[in-house]
Amino acid sequence: MCGVAGLVDYGLIDEGRAERVLRAAQARIGLRGPDGAGRWRDSACVLAHARLAIIELSALGAQPMERGDLVITYNGEIFNYKALRDELITLGHGFRSHSDTEVLLAGWEQWREGLLPRLVGMFAFAIWDRRRRVLVAARDRFGEKPLLYAQAGRRFAFGSDLMACEAMLGEQRPIDPQALDALFTLRFIPDPLTIAQGVHKLPPGCWLRFDETGHTVSRWYDLAREQPPAVGDGPEARAELRRRFDAAVNARLVSDVPVGVFLSGGLDSSLVAASVAASGAKLKTFTVGFDNAASYYEERPLAAAVARHLGAEHTEIGVSAARVRDVLDGVFSGLDEPFADASAVPTYLVSEATRKKVTVVLTGDGADEVFGGYRRYWSELYSGAWQRVPAPLRTLMRRVLSGLPEGKQSRTLEAIRRARRFVDTANASPAGRQAGWMRLMPEAEVAALLAPLRPAACPLERTVADLRETMANADSINRMLACDVAFELPGDMLVKVDRMSMAHALETRTPFLDQRVVEWAFAMPGSSKLGSWNGKPVGKKVLREAFRDRLPEEVFARPKRGFEMPVGDILAGPAADRLDHATRPQALAAQGLFTTAVVESWKRDLLGRRRDTSWHLWTMLAFQEWARLHRRAEALG
């Protein structure tokens, strides 16, 4: 795992300019790779690399790496690189190292873009062909590794994060109003947008080419085209799923440095840990919990029970309010652009503690989006029944739910919120229902907040409809899942894990996102993901059935919980001073981005417990802290 950055300028790059942009970019990407800093340049291209050494620890694995006319800077891991290396040797290629980087270069020499479908792994790389004077770059199937880019005339910059990309360009871009709208709609900024105008995220499963005529972006991976024929959900299909998952876990254990597992005690991370244990590898597990928080947020007891069951060397991290206060600068700085999923905080903390013992960690990310773990998937099944409820009774239920008080976070409050969201979205189209579950706040409220900017609204429902249409032949649950895999997973979950782990130079690997697992899951019917367990509705039913012999029953019976943080408590406690600074009416008015009256209403609603606006205010805090820490022109005074 590493950091990358580069600049191509057909107007030629002199030595002094090359040194300035390389120094600025490496200052930003250095956290992602503390084991080495590499540079390469010719008259039209400069490449930077920050190395986190995982495989081939010797200098032979250093980057940027040259091979013939090709030079690469690369972030990620190719888990099948040994098999590819053997194949390339039979085709006449020689190798100096045992690194996957050199395999990528030789593979591009041999197959060009035909290499991409052969890769099993997570990656973002750029290759400069100095003879043809062409840059190519590619990103993995599901967006585990980031790659941003910007073109300015005959200049083209790219990087692992926004700041590195802007450093290569030598300029800071203004705020993109549509991206700001998306942030307050979703709590994250989806590709290809970034918070900076003219800087784009390369979407997952895509590659680009830049030459003197400009750049083009093409898709090289499409889940709808790659999944096998429908397989049902019987014993044979479950056995194959089990085989594929274990193979994915084993592939991700290949490392020349210690490997661990994030363990929450929930189903997903527990299955990863159980698979590691079944492989015979030494199992080290790590979990985090908030001291003095409501039991709703406490994961340590069940995680410890799972670790004991599996014979793991287990580490617990207790987090106090004071510790949260101390790390907020690191969290917001490491996020690179505004990002308001507050579970970034515990992810940062568990990554910090884990890095003290291992360099690589396996996670359970992706299982919810692939196998139907979120409760909102049930809304799709229940929506038909809701339509058969008499209209007067539906209206009454809406009134009752809207009148219920909102207090501190609890399971009861969460149930009320889910019920409200369900009745608010059940009458919409399938795409409208799914978009409704994604929204932090209604479109009209976002428009009122951003009235000074008058941005184009985030086209959420249209985007969701288009993504669902890519799986037009699938059932409604698999269409929902495919949309989440393409949209929320790379925009939210994978961003959080990548940025917070790489802030500590910790590599994360996600077995549930091995394409062989994902494609098999989508060949199974949506009904295999949702069902009952001990008489209670559950998601990820097929995982429970396929692996029921590996874990204690309490893991399979546990209701779904997110990796969450008590946001209201944090805003009222360790982040109170920051929130006050971020929402000062006079400063907001001078900033010219937000309607101060809307922000003031959020604060009144939260204090008066009329409405829980803690996530609204956290999103505002996330934006303002990002602007301050990254010295943006829009930062509050």
N, C-alpha and C positions, 0 to 999 in steps of 0.2 A: 504494500500500500504506500502511496507516494503522493506528491504534489507535482503538477505539471503546469507549464506556461510557455507561450511562444508568440512570436511576431514575424509575419512575412510582410515585407515592404519592397515592392518592385521599383520604388524610387531610390533604392539602395540605403543600406544602414552603415553609417561610419562607426568606427571603433568607440568613440566617446559616447555616442547615443546608445550603442549596444550595451555598454557597461552600465549606463544609467538605468535603462529599462530592466536589465537582468537583475541588478541590485534591488530595485524596487519590488519586482515580482517575487524574488526569492525571500525577501523579508516577510512577504505574506504567506507563501506556501511552506515556509520552513517548519511550522508546527506539524505538518502532515508527514514530514520525513526528516527526522533529526539525525539520521545515520550517514548522510552525505549530501552535498550540494554540487550539482553538475551543471556545466554550461557548454553550449556549442554555438558557433556562429559561422555564417559566410556572408557574402555581400547583400543577400536578400532575405536571410532568415536568422533569427536567434531563437534558441530553445533553452529552457531552464527546467531543472528537475531537483526535487527534494526527496531523498530516498529513505524509506523505512525498509530495512533489510529483513526479508522473511525467507526467501529461497535464494540460494547461491549467495552466501554472505560475503564472499571474497570480492575483491575489486573487479573481477570479471563480470559481475552483475551490475556495475555502475552505469548510470545513464547521465545524459543522452548517450545512446549506443549507436555506433556506425556499423554498417555492413554494406560493402559495395557503394552504390550511389544513394543508399537509404540511411536516414538518421531518424531515430525514434525517441520520444519522451512518453512515458507510459505509467499509468496508475491502475493497479488492480492485481488480480491473480487469474491465471489460466489453469484450471484444475486438470485438464487433460493434456497438458503441454508435453508430458513424457511420451504419450502415444503419438502426438503430432511430430515430435522430434524424431521418433523411430521411423515414421512414414517418410519424413523429409530426407532422412539419411538414405533410405532405399531409393529415393529420387535423385540422389547425387549431391545433396547438401552436406557440408561439413560444419562443425560447431567448435567454438573455442571454450564455451562455458556450459554450465548446466542450468542456465536461467531461462525462464519462460519469455523474457524479453527478446532474447536472441531467436527463439522459436517464432515469435510474432514477426520479426524482420524476415526470417527465411520463408515463413509462410506467405508473407505479402509478395516476396520475390516470386514465389511459385504460383500463387493463385490469385493475387490481387484481391479485389473485394470478395472473391469466392472463398477466401479464408474465413470470413466472418461467421457463416453458418456452421463451420467446423469447430468453433470455439465453445468450450464449456467453461464459464467463469463470469467474473465481474471485471469490467474494464472501461477505461477511457484512455485513448491514445491518439497521438498525432505523429505522422510520418512525413518527413520532408524528402522529396526526391530531388536531389540537387542537380541531376542532369536534365530532367524534364522541367525543373523549377515549378513543381506542383506540390501542394500540401494536401494530405488526406487525413481525416480524423474520424473516429468511430466511438460509439457508446454501446454498452451492453444491452441485452434484451429488455430488462425490466427497470433499468435506471439506478442500479446500485451505486455506480460511480459517477460523479458529476463532470460535465464539460460545458463550459460557457464560451461564447465567441462573439465577436463584433467585427464588422467590416466598415472601413472608412475610406472610400475611394479605392486606391491601390494598396491599402494597408489592411491586414487581417490579423486580429489578435485572438488568442484563446487562453484558457486557464482553468484550473480546478475550482476557482472561485471568482467572484465578481471583482474583488479588489486586485487580484493578480491580473485579470483581464484588462482592467482600467489602467493598471500600472504599465502594462505592455503598450497600451495605446498612448500613454502619457497624458491622459485627461480623465477627469471625473464627469460622468454623464449626469444630467438632471433626472429627477424623479419621473417615472412613467405613471401618469394618472390612472391608466387602466390597471396597472399592476397594483396600485394602492387600493383600487376598488376590489380587486381580487383578494387582497390580503384581508380586508374587513368582511368580505363575503365568506371566505373559506378558512382563514387563519394561516394560509400559505399562499405562495405565488406559483401557479402552475406553469409548466413549460408551454410554449417557448419564451414566455415572459420572464423578465427579471425586473427588479425595482428600478433599474437604470434604463433610460431610453436608449434603444439601439444596441443593447447587449442582450443576447438570447441564450437560452439553454438549448443545447442539442437534445431533441427528444430521445427517449430510450428506443433502442432498436434501429437507430438511424446512423448514417455516415455522411460526411460532407467532403467536397472537393473544392479547393481554391486554386485558381490560376490567374493569369493576367486579365481574363475576361470576367472575373467575379467568382462567386461561390454558388454551389448547388447543394441541396440537401436531399438525400434519397433514403427510403426505408429499406432495410435489409432483413428485418424480422417482423412477422405478422403472426400473432398467436392463432388467429382464426384459420390460417392456412396450414399451420404446423401440427395441430392436434391430431391424434390418431382417430380412426372411426369410433363411433359410440361403442362403449364397452360394458355398459350396465354397471351394477354395483354389487355383484355377487362375490362369492368367496375367491374366485380366480382373479377378479379385478382388484380386490383388496390385497391379495397376496402380491400381485404385481406392484401395487402402490407401495407396499411395505419394502419390497426389494429395491425399488427405485429410490425411496427415501433413504434407506440405509446406505445405498451406494453414494448418494449425494453427501451424506454426512461423512462417510469414509474419505471421499475425495477432498473434503474441506479440512481434514486432519493433517494433510501433507504440509509439512512446515519444518524449517530448520531452527525454529524458536518455540517456546512453550505455548500451548493452546488451552483455553478455558471455555466455559459456557456461561452466558447470562442466564440465571434461573430465577423466575418469578414465583414458581409453584403452580402456575397455570399450565394448561394442557400443552401449548406450543413449545415453550422452552423445556418443559419436562420431557417431552418426546425427543427433543434433540439430545438432552442429557442422557436419556435412556439408551438412545442409539449409540452414543459414544461409549457408554458403559458396556453395551452388548458387543462392541468391536474389540474390547479388551484393552483399549487405550486408557491411560491414567486420566481420571476425571476430576477436574477442578471447577467448582461452581461459585458464582457470585450473585448476591442479591442485595437490594437496598430497601430501607423502610424509613418512614418519617417518625421521629420520636414525638410522643404525646399527640399524635394525630388520631382521628377517628379510625375505628377498626376497618372502615370502608377502604382505607388506603394501605392497610398493613398486610404485607405479603410474606414477611419473614418466617412466621411459624410453619406455613405449608411448604415453603421453599426448603426449610431445614428438614422437614419430614421427608420430602422427596430425595434430598441429598443423602440422608441416612439410608433410605431404602436402596439407593444406587451405590452406596459405599463411596461417595464423593468426598474430596477434600473441600470443605465448604467455607466460604467467607461471607459474613454479614456486614453490611455497612449501615450504621444508624446515622440519620441526618437530623440535626437540630435546626431550629429556626435561624440561629446565628450562622450556621454553616451555609444555609441557603443564601443569606444576605451576603456572605463573603464571596460566593462564587458567581453571583449574577453578572458581574462584569465579564468574567470568562465565558459564561454561557452566551450572552448577547454578542460579544465580540466574535466568538467562534462560529456563530450562525451565518456570517457572511452577508446575508440580506435579511430584512425583517421577516420573522417567522414566529408565529404565536401559539404553537402547540406547546403548552407549558410542561408536558412530560419531557421536554428537552432538559429540564433541570435535573430530575433524577437520573436521566441517561448520562448527563455530564458527570454526575457524582459517582455513579457505579463504574463508569469508564475510568475515571481518575483512580479509584481504588484498585480496579482490576489490572490496570497497567503496571502497578507495582509488582505484580506476580507473574503476569503473562504478557505476550505481545500480540497474540491472536485470540479472538473470542468468537464462538458460534452463538447465533441468536435464533429466536423463533419467529422473527419478522416474516411477514408475507402469508402466514398460515390463515389469518382471518380473511384476507382478500381472496385467497385461492380456494379455501374450503368453507367459507360462509360462517365466520365466527361472530360477526356483528349482529346485534338484535334487529337492526333495520331490515335485514333480509327477510325476517318473519313478516314485516309489514306488507311485503309484496304478496305473501300468501293470504294474509288477513284482509287485504283491501277489498277483495270480492265479497267477503262476508259482511264487511262494513257497509257496502252499498245496499245490502238487503235489509239493513236496519231502517225502520221508518224515519223519515226526515225529521219529524218533531223530536224524536228521541235523540237523534244525532246532535241536533241543536242544543238540547238540554245538556247533553254530555259535554259539549264544548264550553257552555257557560259554567258548569260545575268545575271543570278542570281549570278554566282561566281564573276562577275565583279562589282557588286554593292558595294558601300563603306559601311563601318560599323562605326557608330558613337555611341552616347550615347544611353542608353536603351530607347526604345519607342515602341509603338504598331507597328509602321511601321517596325522597325528593327526586332521585334519578328516575324512578318508575313514573312519577307524575310528569316529568319532563318528556319522557318517551311517549307517554299517552297523549300529551298535548301535541307533540310533533306528529304523531300518527294521525290524529283527527284533523290536523291542519293540512296534511298532504294527501290523505286517502282519496280525495275526489279528483286529484290531478291525473294527468297521463302517466304512464310508467316512468318516462324520463323526468317528468315534473315531480313525481314522488321521490325518485332517487336524488334529484337535485335539492329537494326540500330537506332531506336528511343531511345533506352536506353543508347547508347554509348555517353560518354563525348567527346571522340576523337577516331580516327580510330586505329585499332589494330596495324598498322605499326608505328604510332606515339608513342603509348605506348611502343612498343618494342624498338624503338630508345631511348626513355627516360630512360628505365630500362636496357639498354644494358650491363652495368657493372654487373648486377645480372643474366642476361639471364634466367629469370623465365619462367616457363610454362605459356603460354598465358591463360587468363581467358576464359574458354570454353563457352562463352556466347551464341552463336547461338545453340550449342548442348543442353545446359541447357534449353533454351527457347523452343526448339523443343520437348524435353522430357516432359516439363511441359504442353505444349499445348496438347500433346498426351494423357495426363490423362483425358482430356475432349474430347476424339475423337468423341463422338456422338453429340457434340454441334456444333452450327454454328460458323463461323469464329470470330465474335465479342465476343461471350462468351468464346471462347478458348483464345483470347487475354486477356480478363478480368481475367480468371482463372489463367493464368500465372502471371499476375501482382499481384493478391491476394496472390499467393504463393511465389513470388520472391521479387518484389520491395516493396510491402507494409510492410512486416516484416523487410526487410533490410534497408529501407530508412525512410518512413513516421513514422512508429511506433517507430523506434529507436529514431528519432529526438524528438518526443513528450514525450516518456518515460524519456529519459535522461535529457531533459531540464526542464521538470516539476519536476522530482524527485530531481534535483539540488536544488529545493526550497521546497522539501517535500510537493508537490502538487499532489494529485491523479487525473489522467485524466481517463474518461470513454467514450467509443465510441459506441453509440447505433447502428450505421450502421454496426458494426461487431458482433452484436448478430447473432448467427448462424441461427436463425429462419428467420431473415431478409435476410441474405446472401443466404441461400438455396432457398428461394422463388424467389429472384432476378434471380438466375441462372436457375430456372424453366421457367422463362419468356424469350422470344426470344431476341436475340441481337438487332433486329430491334426495340424493344420497348425502347431501351436506346438512340438511335440516331434518330433524326428527325428534324423537323423545328418548330420554334416558332416565330410567327409574320413574317413569310417569311425568317427567318435566321436559318442556321443549328445550332443545339444545341445538347449537350449531356444530359444525365440524363432526357430524355424526360418523362419517366414514372413517375419520381418523380414530375416533374412539373404538370403533369396531375392529379396525385393522390392527391396533396396538394394545388391545385391552389386557393382554397378559404381561405387559411390561411395567405397569405402574399401579400404585394403590388405587382402590376404587374411589377414594375421596377426590383424587385428581380429576377423574372423568365426570364425577357428579358436581364438581364445583361450578357455580354460575360464572358466566363471562365477566371478567373485569379488565379494564384497560390499565396501562402502565401510567397511572395518573398522579397528580399532585393536588393538595388542597389549596386551590388557587385563591379562594376568598380569604383563607387564613393567612396566606403569604402576603396578599395585598394589604391586609389589615395589620400585619406584623412586620416581618423583615423588609418588605418592599414598600412600606407605607410612605417613607420619605421620597422614594423614587417616583411613586405614583403621584404624590402631590406636585412634584416638580414637573412631571410629564403632562399634567392636566391643568396647569395654571391658566386661567381664562385670558389674561392679557397676553401672555406668551403665545398661546394658541392662536389668538387673533392676529398677532404680528407675524406668526409663521405663515398664515394664509392658506393652509391646506384643509382645515377642519372647521365645522360649525361648532362654536364653543357651547352653545345652548344644548346641543345633543350630548356632548360629553358631560356637561353638568347634570343633565337628566339621568345619565347612567349612574353617576355618583349618588344622587338622591335616591334612586330606586334601590341601589344596593344597601345603602345605610338604613333605609326605611323598610327593607325586606319586602318591597312590593314586587320586585322582579330581580332575579339573579343575573346581574350584568357583570359578574366577575370576569368572564371570558372576554367581554367587550373591552373592559378596562385593561385586561392583560394584553390584548392586541394593541391598544394604544401605547401601553408601556413598552411593548416589544419594539414598536416602530421608533419611538422617541429615543430609547436606549441605543438602538442600532445607529440612528442618525448622530447621536452624541459621540459614541465610541469610534465611529468610522469617520468622524469630522466632516459630515456632509454639510453642504451649504444650508440645507433645510433644518438643521438642528436648532432646538430651542436655545435661546440665550440664557 
